[in-house]
Amino acid sequence: MSLPPKVNKENFRLLDLSSDEESEDLQLEIIPSRKKKITRRERSRGPPKPSEPNIGAEVQCALRWAVRGTLLLWLLMLTWICAALYDQE
């Protein structure tokens, strides 16, 4: 009788002992299951690697600055026009 590879050894031992005729006289021996080892990933101690530049973000930033500059120029032009018209009256 072949056993599947992932049979819990503790359960198998208990079942094996319970199937014996002399199981009344035997004291059941509980075998503690092994704890799973947890390994920690080591972080690199050096400086963080520079990430790849995000072209989309850079283009968006440039567009925002262009819009701000254009708005500032329009405001200056409108102020100059209003001042010139006010001086004529």
Biopython code that builds the backbone (N, CA, C, O; Angstrom):
import numpy as np
from Bio.PDB.StructureBuilder import StructureBuilder

atoms = [
    (1, "MET", "N", (0.859, -1.176, 0.000)),
    (1, "MET", "CA", (0.000, 0.000, 0.000)),
    (1, "MET", "C", (0.898, 1.230, 0.000)),
    (1, "MET", "O", (1.626, 1.470, 0.963)),
    (2, "SER", "N", (0.849, 1.995, -1.058)),
    (2, "SER", "CA", (1.697, 3.185, -1.137)),
    (2, "SER", "C", (0.925, 4.379, -0.599)),
    (2, "SER", "O", (-0.283, 4.503, -0.796)),
    (3, "LEU", "N", (1.652, 5.252, 0.083)),
    (3, "LEU", "CA", (1.047, 6.435, 0.686)),
    (3, "LEU", "C", (1.301, 7.647, -0.196)),
    (3, "LEU", "O", (2.348, 7.742, -0.837)),
    (4, "PRO", "N", (0.353, 8.570, -0.231)),
    (4, "PRO", "CA", (0.608, 9.820, -0.957)),
    (4, "PRO", "C", (1.787, 10.548, -0.315)),
    (4, "PRO", "O", (2.026, 10.378, 0.880)),
    (5, "PRO", "N", (2.521, 11.343, -1.066)),
    (5, "PRO", "CA", (3.720, 11.978, -0.517)),
    (5, "PRO", "C", (3.443, 13.013, 0.571)),
    (5, "PRO", "O", (4.343, 13.333, 1.348)),
    (6, "LYS", "N", (2.230, 13.542, 0.647)),
    (6, "LYS", "CA", (1.951, 14.612, 1.613)),
    (6, "LYS", "C", (1.100, 14.121, 2.782)),
    (6, "LYS", "O", (0.262, 14.870, 3.285)),
    (7, "VAL", "N", (1.296, 12.886, 3.223)),
    (7, "VAL", "CA", (0.527, 12.361, 4.349)),
    (7, "VAL", "C", (1.124, 12.931, 5.631)),
    (7, "VAL", "O", (2.338, 12.923, 5.832)),
    (8, "ASN", "N", (0.244, 13.421, 6.483)),
    (8, "ASN", "CA", (0.691, 13.958, 7.760)),
    (8, "ASN", "C", (1.200, 12.802, 8.612)),
    (8, "ASN", "O", (0.440, 11.885, 8.924)),
    (9, "LYS", "N", (2.472, 12.835, 8.991)),
    (9, "LYS", "CA", (3.089, 11.717, 9.717)),
    (9, "LYS", "C", (2.439, 11.506, 11.070)),
    (9, "LYS", "O", (2.307, 10.370, 11.526)),
    (10, "GLU", "N", (2.033, 12.582, 11.712)),
    (10, "GLU", "CA", (1.410, 12.452, 13.030)),
    (10, "GLU", "C", (0.098, 11.683, 12.921)),
    (10, "GLU", "O", (-0.156, 10.775, 13.712)),
    (11, "ASN", "N", (-0.733, 12.038, 11.953)),
    (11, "ASN", "CA", (-2.005, 11.344, 11.770)),
    (11, "ASN", "C", (-1.782, 9.886, 11.405)),
    (11, "ASN", "O", (-2.498, 9.011, 11.891)),
    (12, "PHE", "N", (-0.801, 9.614, 10.558)),
    (12, "PHE", "CA", (-0.533, 8.240, 10.161)),
    (12, "PHE", "C", (-0.086, 7.421, 11.359)),
    (12, "PHE", "O", (-0.504, 6.273, 11.514)),
    (13, "ARG", "N", (0.768, 8.000, 12.218)),
    (13, "ARG", "CA", (1.255, 7.286, 13.400)),
    (13, "ARG", "C", (0.090, 6.979, 14.333)),
    (13, "ARG", "O", (0.011, 5.876, 14.874)),
    (14, "LEU", "N", (-0.819, 7.941, 14.532)),
    (14, "LEU", "CA", (-1.968, 7.707, 15.409)),
    (14, "LEU", "C", (-2.888, 6.632, 14.835)),
    (14, "LEU", "O", (-3.389, 5.786, 15.575)),
    (15, "LEU", "N", (-3.107, 6.659, 13.542)),
    (15, "LEU", "CA", (-3.947, 5.636, 12.921)),
    (15, "LEU", "C", (-3.291, 4.268, 13.002)),
    (15, "LEU", "O", (-3.965, 3.260, 13.216)),
    (16, "ASP", "N", (-1.991, 4.234, 12.833)),
    (16, "ASP", "CA", (-1.266, 2.972, 12.892)),
    (16, "ASP", "C", (-1.364, 2.373, 14.292)),
    (16, "ASP", "O", (-1.556, 1.166, 14.435)),
    (17, "LEU", "N", (-1.237, 3.196, 15.316)),
    (17, "LEU", "CA", (-1.325, 2.702, 16.693)),
    (17, "LEU", "C", (-2.742, 2.273, 17.041)),
    (17, "LEU", "O", (-2.927, 1.322, 17.800)),
    (18, "SER", "N", (-3.739, 2.951, 16.503)),
    (18, "SER", "CA", (-5.117, 2.601, 16.844)),
    (18, "SER", "C", (-5.557, 1.310, 16.166)),
    (18, "SER", "O", (-6.521, 0.690, 16.616)),
    (19, "SER", "N", (-4.893, 0.891, 15.116)),
    (19, "SER", "CA", (-5.292, -0.324, 14.426)),
    (19, "SER", "C", (-4.715, -1.576, 15.067)),
    (19, "SER", "O", (-5.155, -2.678, 14.740)),
    (20, "ASP", "N", (-3.747, -1.449, 15.966)),
    (20, "ASP", "CA", (-3.184, -2.616, 16.654)),
    (20, "ASP", "C", (-4.184, -3.169, 17.668)),
    (20, "ASP", "O", (-5.017, -2.445, 18.213)),
    (21, "GLU", "N", (-4.071, -4.480, 17.900)),
    (21, "GLU", "CA", (-4.961, -5.094, 18.891)),
    (21, "GLU", "C", (-4.590, -4.684, 20.300)),
    (21, "GLU", "O", (-5.447, -4.646, 21.183)),
    (22, "GLU", "N", (-3.332, -4.379, 20.519)),
    (22, "GLU", "CA", (-2.871, -4.035, 21.851)),
    (22, "GLU", "C", (-2.920, -2.519, 22.085)),
    (22, "GLU", "O", (-2.228, -2.010, 22.967)),
    (23, "SER", "N", (-3.700, -1.824, 21.334)),
    (23, "SER", "CA", (-3.705, -0.366, 21.422)),
    (23, "SER", "C", (-4.265, 0.136, 22.748)),
    (23, "SER", "O", (-4.006, 1.277, 23.132)),
    (24, "GLU", "N", (-5.023, -0.691, 23.447)),
    (24, "GLU", "CA", (-5.555, -0.272, 24.737)),
    (24, "GLU", "C", (-4.430, -0.103, 25.752)),
    (24, "GLU", "O", (-4.496, 0.773, 26.615)),
    (25, "ASP", "N", (-3.414, -0.924, 25.652)),
    (25, "ASP", "CA", (-2.320, -0.875, 26.608)),
    (25, "ASP", "C", (-1.273, 0.173, 26.220)),
    (25, "ASP", "O", (-0.491, 0.612, 27.064)),
    (26, "LEU", "N", (-1.257, 0.560, 24.988)),
    (26, "LEU", "CA", (-0.247, 1.520, 24.537)),
    (26, "LEU", "C", (-0.646, 2.943, 24.905)),
    (26, "LEU", "O", (-1.824, 3.300, 24.890)),
    (27, "GLN", "N", (0.335, 3.726, 25.228)),
    (27, "GLN", "CA", (0.088, 5.141, 25.428)),
    (27, "GLN", "C", (0.402, 5.829, 24.098)),
    (27, "GLN", "O", (1.466, 5.635, 23.510)),
    (28, "LEU", "N", (-0.534, 6.616, 23.658)),
    (28, "LEU", "CA", (-0.343, 7.289, 22.375)),
    (28, "LEU", "C", (0.751, 8.333, 22.504)),
    (28, "LEU", "O", (0.789, 9.116, 23.453)),
    (29, "GLU", "N", (1.616, 8.319, 21.544)),
    (29, "GLU", "CA", (2.740, 9.242, 21.541)),
    (29, "GLU", "C", (2.466, 10.312, 20.487)),
    (29, "GLU", "O", (2.383, 10.012, 19.296)),
    (30, "ILE", "N", (2.325, 11.555, 20.930)),
    (30, "ILE", "CA", (2.037, 12.645, 20.004)),
    (30, "ILE", "C", (3.355, 13.229, 19.520)),
    (30, "ILE", "O", (4.181, 13.706, 20.299)),
    (31, "ILE", "N", (3.515, 13.174, 18.233)),
    (31, "ILE", "CA", (4.724, 13.715, 17.629)),
    (31, "ILE", "C", (4.390, 15.114, 17.125)),
    (31, "ILE", "O", (3.537, 15.265, 16.250)),
    (32, "PRO", "N", (5.046, 16.138, 17.662)),
    (32, "PRO", "CA", (4.715, 17.496, 17.210)),
    (32, "PRO", "C", (5.131, 17.709, 15.754)),
    (32, "PRO", "O", (6.181, 17.250, 15.305)),
    (33, "SER", "N", (4.277, 18.413, 15.051)),
    (33, "SER", "CA", (4.592, 18.687, 13.646)),
    (33, "SER", "C", (5.669, 19.761, 13.588)),
    (33, "SER", "O", (5.749, 20.623, 14.462)),
    (34, "ARG", "N", (6.480, 19.699, 12.566)),
    (34, "ARG", "CA", (7.567, 20.660, 12.415)),
    (34, "ARG", "C", (7.013, 22.006, 11.968)),
    (34, "ARG", "O", (6.080, 22.086, 11.169)),
    (35, "LYS", "N", (7.613, 23.052, 12.504)),
    (35, "LYS", "CA", (7.195, 24.386, 12.096)),
    (35, "LYS", "C", (7.872, 24.730, 10.778)),
    (35, "LYS", "O", (9.017, 24.354, 10.526)),
    (36, "LYS", "N", (7.152, 25.434, 9.969)),
    (36, "LYS", "CA", (7.699, 25.837, 8.681)),
    (36, "LYS", "C", (8.708, 26.957, 8.890)),
    (36, "LYS", "O", (8.432, 27.938, 9.580)),
    (37, "LYS", "N", (9.867, 26.800, 8.291)),
    (37, "LYS", "CA", (10.897, 27.825, 8.426)),
    (37, "LYS", "C", (10.536, 29.019, 7.560)),
    (37, "LYS", "O", (10.149, 28.873, 6.401)),
    (38, "ILE", "N", (10.667, 30.191, 8.139)),
    (38, "ILE", "CA", (10.396, 31.426, 7.410)),
    (38, "ILE", "C", (11.734, 32.101, 7.139)),
    (38, "ILE", "O", (12.489, 32.411, 8.061)),
    (39, "THR", "N", (12.006, 32.315, 5.885)),
    (39, "THR", "CA", (13.262, 32.975, 5.540)),
    (39, "THR", "C", (12.978, 34.423, 5.182)),
    (39, "THR", "O", (11.990, 34.734, 4.517)),
    (40, "ARG", "N", (13.853, 35.294, 5.630)),
    (40, "ARG", "CA", (13.698, 36.709, 5.333)),
    (40, "ARG", "C", (14.499, 37.037, 4.090)),
    (40, "ARG", "O", (15.596, 36.523, 3.873)),
    (41, "ARG", "N", (13.929, 37.890, 3.298)),
    (41, "ARG", "CA", (14.654, 38.364, 2.127)),
    (41, "ARG", "C", (15.573, 39.495, 2.562)),
    (41, "ARG", "O", (15.163, 40.420, 3.263)),
    (42, "GLU", "N", (16.796, 39.402, 2.139)),
    (42, "GLU", "CA", (17.748, 40.451, 2.503)),
    (42, "GLU", "C", (17.630, 41.606, 1.534)),
    (42, "GLU", "O", (17.563, 41.423, 0.319)),
    (43, "ARG", "N", (17.608, 42.800, 2.100)),
    (43, "ARG", "CA", (17.560, 43.999, 1.274)),
    (43, "ARG", "C", (18.985, 44.399, 0.932)),
    (43, "ARG", "O", (19.918, 44.169, 1.701)),
    (44, "SER", "N", (19.125, 44.987, -0.207)),
    (44, "SER", "CA", (20.453, 45.451, -0.582)),
    (44, "SER", "C", (20.819, 46.643, 0.293)),
    (44, "SER", "O", (19.993, 47.526, 0.523)),
    (45, "ARG", "N", (22.038, 46.669, 0.774)),
    (45, "ARG", "CA", (22.488, 47.715, 1.691)),
    (45, "ARG", "C", (22.916, 48.976, 0.951)),
    (45, "ARG", "O", (23.049, 50.031, 1.571)),
    (46, "GLY", "N", (23.130, 48.893, -0.331)),
    (46, "GLY", "CA", (23.605, 50.027, -1.110)),
    (46, "GLY", "C", (22.511, 51.047, -1.341)),
    (46, "GLY", "O", (21.373, 50.860, -0.909)),
    (47, "PRO", "N", (22.856, 52.127, -2.025)),
    (47, "PRO", "CA", (21.841, 53.142, -2.332)),
    (47, "PRO", "C", (20.795, 52.563, -3.282)),
    (47, "PRO", "O", (21.094, 51.662, -4.065)),
    (48, "PRO", "N", (19.570, 53.082, -3.210)),
    (48, "PRO", "CA", (18.521, 52.547, -4.081)),
    (48, "PRO", "C", (18.864, 52.780, -5.544)),
    (48, "PRO", "O", (19.456, 53.794, -5.915)),
    (49, "LYS", "N", (18.477, 51.818, -6.355)),
    (49, "LYS", "CA", (18.746, 51.922, -7.788)),
    (49, "LYS", "C", (17.861, 53.006, -8.393)),
    (49, "LYS", "O", (16.676, 53.092, -8.069)),
    (50, "PRO", "N", (18.424, 53.831, -9.263)),
    (50, "PRO", "CA", (17.584, 54.859, -9.887)),
    (50, "PRO", "C", (16.562, 54.205, -10.800)),
    (50, "PRO", "O", (16.887, 53.344, -11.618)),
    (51, "SER", "N", (15.322, 54.634, -10.640)),
    (51, "SER", "CA", (14.263, 54.057, -11.463)),
    (51, "SER", "C", (14.305, 54.667, -12.857)),
    (51, "SER", "O", (14.874, 55.737, -13.072)),
    (52, "GLU", "N", (13.703, 53.976, -13.773)),
    (52, "GLU", "CA", (13.674, 54.458, -15.155)),
    (52, "GLU", "C", (12.824, 55.724, -15.225)),
    (52, "GLU", "O", (11.776, 55.796, -14.583)),
    (53, "PRO", "N", (13.257, 56.716, -15.989)),
    (53, "PRO", "CA", (12.460, 57.949, -16.063)),
    (53, "PRO", "C", (11.120, 57.684, -16.743)),
    (53, "PRO", "O", (11.032, 56.972, -17.744)),
    (54, "ASN", "N", (10.096, 58.274, -16.170)),
    (54, "ASN", "CA", (8.754, 58.110, -16.712)),
    (54, "ASN", "C", (8.520, 59.245, -17.712)),
    (54, "ASN", "O", (8.325, 60.395, -17.320)),
    (55, "ILE", "N", (8.541, 58.915, -18.993)),
    (55, "ILE", "CA", (8.428, 59.923, -20.046)),
    (55, "ILE", "C", (7.077, 60.632, -19.970)),
    (55, "ILE", "O", (7.006, 61.847, -20.153)),
    (56, "GLY", "N", (6.023, 59.895, -19.704)),
    (56, "GLY", "CA", (4.684, 60.482, -19.631)),
    (56, "GLY", "C", (4.586, 61.547, -18.557)),
    (56, "GLY", "O", (3.986, 62.601, -18.772)),
    (57, "ALA", "N", (5.180, 61.274, -17.390)),
    (57, "ALA", "CA", (5.126, 62.238, -16.290)),
    (57, "ALA", "C", (5.940, 63.489, -16.632)),
    (57, "ALA", "O", (5.540, 64.606, -16.303)),
    (58, "GLU", "N", (7.078, 63.291, -17.291)),
    (58, "GLU", "CA", (7.895, 64.443, -17.666)),
    (58, "GLU", "C", (7.182, 65.318, -18.693)),
    (58, "GLU", "O", (7.259, 66.545, -18.621)),
    (59, "VAL", "N", (6.492, 64.701, -19.646)),
    (59, "VAL", "CA", (5.750, 65.457, -20.658)),
    (59, "VAL", "C", (4.612, 66.220, -20.000)),
    (59, "VAL", "O", (4.357, 67.377, -20.335)),
    (60, "GLN", "N", (3.927, 65.572, -19.063)),
    (60, "GLN", "CA", (2.825, 66.237, -18.353)),
    (60, "GLN", "C", (3.334, 67.444, -17.571)),
    (60, "GLN", "O", (2.690, 68.493, -17.559)),
    (61, "CYS", "N", (4.473, 67.302, -16.929)),
    (61, "CYS", "CA", (5.053, 68.415, -16.161)),
    (61, "CYS", "C", (5.420, 69.565, -17.101)),
    (61, "CYS", "O", (5.156, 70.728, -16.796)),
    (62, "ALA", "N", (6.026, 69.239, -18.238)),
    (62, "ALA", "CA", (6.403, 70.285, -19.200)),
    (62, "ALA", "C", (5.171, 71.006, -19.726)),
    (62, "ALA", "O", (5.185, 72.227, -19.878)),
    (63, "LEU", "N", (4.100, 70.258, -20.008)),
    (63, "LEU", "CA", (2.862, 70.875, -20.495)),
    (63, "LEU", "C", (2.248, 71.801, -19.452)),
    (63, "LEU", "O", (1.745, 72.873, -19.788)),
    (64, "ARG", "N", (2.289, 71.394, -18.201)),
    (64, "ARG", "CA", (1.743, 72.248, -17.136)),
    (64, "ARG", "C", (2.508, 73.552, -17.042)),
    (64, "ARG", "O", (1.906, 74.616, -16.899)),
    (65, "TRP", "N", (3.860, 73.482, -17.121)),
    (65, "TRP", "CA", (4.654, 74.705, -17.060)),
    (65, "TRP", "C", (4.397, 75.581, -18.279)),
    (65, "TRP", "O", (4.388, 76.808, -18.174)),
    (66, "ALA", "N", (4.186, 74.950, -19.445)),
    (66, "ALA", "CA", (3.895, 75.734, -20.651)),
    (66, "ALA", "C", (2.564, 76.463, -20.511)),
    (66, "ALA", "O", (2.448, 77.625, -20.900)),
    (67, "VAL", "N", (1.558, 75.786, -19.956)),
    (67, "VAL", "CA", (0.244, 76.412, -19.754)),
    (67, "VAL", "C", (0.357, 77.563, -18.753)),
    (67, "VAL", "O", (-0.234, 78.622, -18.963)),
    (68, "ARG", "N", (1.108, 77.366, -17.674)),
    (68, "ARG", "CA", (1.279, 78.431, -16.690)),
    (68, "ARG", "C", (1.962, 79.640, -17.311)),
    (68, "ARG", "O", (1.551, 80.779, -17.088)),
    (69, "GLY", "N", (3.005, 79.386, -18.088)),
    (69, "GLY", "CA", (3.711, 80.491, -18.740)),
    (69, "GLY", "C", (2.824, 81.235, -19.716)),
    (69, "GLY", "O", (2.855, 82.465, -19.768)),
    (70, "THR", "N", (2.027, 80.501, -20.495)),
    (70, "THR", "CA", (1.115, 81.132, -21.456)),
    (70, "THR", "C", (0.077, 81.989, -20.739)),
    (70, "THR", "O", (-0.210, 83.109, -21.162)),
    (71, "LEU", "N", (-0.481, 81.465, -19.661)),
    (71, "LEU", "CA", (-1.470, 82.244, -18.890)),
    (71, "LEU", "C", (-0.847, 83.512, -18.324)),
    (71, "LEU", "O", (-1.469, 84.575, -18.339)),
    (72, "LEU", "N", (0.386, 83.401, -17.823)),
    (72, "LEU", "CA", (1.052, 84.576, -17.283)),
    (72, "LEU", "C", (1.290, 85.624, -18.377)),
    (72, "LEU", "O", (1.100, 86.818, -18.144)),
    (73, "LEU", "N", (1.708, 85.175, -19.575)),
    (73, "LEU", "CA", (1.903, 86.125, -20.684)),
    (73, "LEU", "C", (0.599, 86.798, -21.089)),
    (73, "LEU", "O", (0.578, 88.001, -21.349)),
    (74, "TRP", "N", (-0.509, 86.019, -21.146)),
    (74, "TRP", "CA", (-1.810, 86.592, -21.497)),
    (74, "TRP", "C", (-2.232, 87.629, -20.464)),
    (74, "TRP", "O", (-2.741, 88.692, -20.823)),
    (75, "LEU", "N", (-2.025, 87.330, -19.192)),
    (75, "LEU", "CA", (-2.395, 88.296, -18.151)),
    (75, "LEU", "C", (-1.566, 89.575, -18.263)),
    (75, "LEU", "O", (-2.097, 90.675, -18.111)),
    (76, "LEU", "N", (-0.273, 89.432, -18.527)),
    (76, "LEU", "CA", (0.559, 90.624, -18.701)),
    (76, "LEU", "C", (0.124, 91.447, -19.922)),
    (76, "LEU", "O", (0.080, 92.676, -19.870)),
    (77, "MET", "N", (-0.195, 90.750, -21.020)),
    (77, "MET", "CA", (-0.643, 91.455, -22.229)),
    (77, "MET", "C", (-1.960, 92.181, -21.989)),
    (77, "MET", "O", (-2.119, 93.332, -22.396)),
    (78, "LEU", "N", (-2.912, 91.510, -21.325)),
    (78, "LEU", "CA", (-4.200, 92.150, -21.036)),
    (78, "LEU", "C", (-4.022, 93.348, -20.105)),
    (78, "LEU", "O", (-4.691, 94.368, -20.270)),
    (79, "THR", "N", (-3.127, 93.227, -19.131)),
    (79, "THR", "CA", (-2.865, 94.349, -18.233)),
    (79, "THR", "C", (-2.281, 95.520, -19.005)),
    (79, "THR", "O", (-2.670, 96.669, -18.795)),
    (80, "TRP", "N", (-1.348, 95.225, -19.899)),
    (80, "TRP", "CA", (-0.721, 96.286, -20.699)),
    (80, "TRP", "C", (-1.755, 96.960, -21.606)),
    (80, "TRP", "O", (-1.758, 98.183, -21.746)),
    (81, "ILE", "N", (-2.643, 96.150, -22.229)),
    (81, "ILE", "CA", (-3.685, 96.706, -23.106)),
    (81, "ILE", "C", (-4.648, 97.573, -22.297)),
    (81, "ILE", "O", (-5.009, 98.672, -22.718)),
    (82, "CYS", "N", (-5.064, 97.067, -21.127)),
    (82, "CYS", "CA", (-5.985, 97.843, -20.288)),
    (82, "CYS", "C", (-5.341, 99.150, -19.834)),
    (82, "CYS", "O", (-5.995, 100.193, -19.827)),
    (83, "ALA", "N", (-4.069, 99.104, -19.457)),
    (83, "ALA", "CA", (-3.371, 100.331, -19.032)),
    (83, "ALA", "C", (-3.243, 101.309, -20.193)),
    (83, "ALA", "O", (-3.390, 102.516, -19.998)),
    (84, "ALA", "N", (-2.969, 100.807, -21.405)),
    (84, "ALA", "CA", (-2.842, 101.686, -22.579)),
    (84, "ALA", "C", (-4.188, 102.332, -22.926)),
    (84, "ALA", "O", (-4.226, 103.516, -23.260)),
    (85, "LEU", "N", (-5.270, 101.593, -22.854)),
    (85, "LEU", "CA", (-6.593, 102.122, -23.141)),
    (85, "LEU", "C", (-7.023, 103.118, -22.060)),
    (85, "LEU", "O", (-7.674, 104.117, -22.365)),
    (86, "TYR", "N", (-6.668, 102.855, -20.812)),
    (86, "TYR", "CA", (-7.052, 103.755, -19.721)),
    (86, "TYR", "C", (-6.320, 105.094, -19.860)),
    (86, "TYR", "O", (-6.884, 106.147, -19.565)),
    (87, "ASP", "N", (-5.060, 105.048, -20.312)),
    (87, "ASP", "CA", (-4.278, 106.286, -20.472)),
    (87, "ASP", "C", (-4.831, 107.153, -21.608)),
    (87, "ASP", "O", (-4.678, 108.373, -21.566)),
    (88, "GLN", "N", (-5.463, 106.563, -22.611)),
    (88, "GLN", "CA", (-5.982, 107.327, -23.759)),
    (88, "GLN", "C", (-7.204, 108.138, -23.373)),
    (88, "GLN", "O", (-7.459, 109.164, -24.003)),
    (89, "GLU", "N", (-7.946, 107.747, -22.408)),
    (89, "GLU", "CA", (-9.183, 108.454, -22.045)),
    (89, "GLU", "C", (-8.946, 109.647, -21.228)),
    (89, "GLU", "O", (-9.895, 110.335, -20.852)),
]
sb = StructureBuilder()
sb.init_structure("model")
sb.init_model(0)
sb.init_chain("A")
sb.init_seg("    ")
for serial, (resi, resn, name, xyz) in enumerate(atoms, 1):
    if name == "N":
        sb.init_residue(resn, " ", resi, " ")
    sb.init_atom(name, np.array(xyz, "f"), 0.0, 1.0, " ", f" {name:<3s}", serial, name[0])
structure = sb.get_structure()
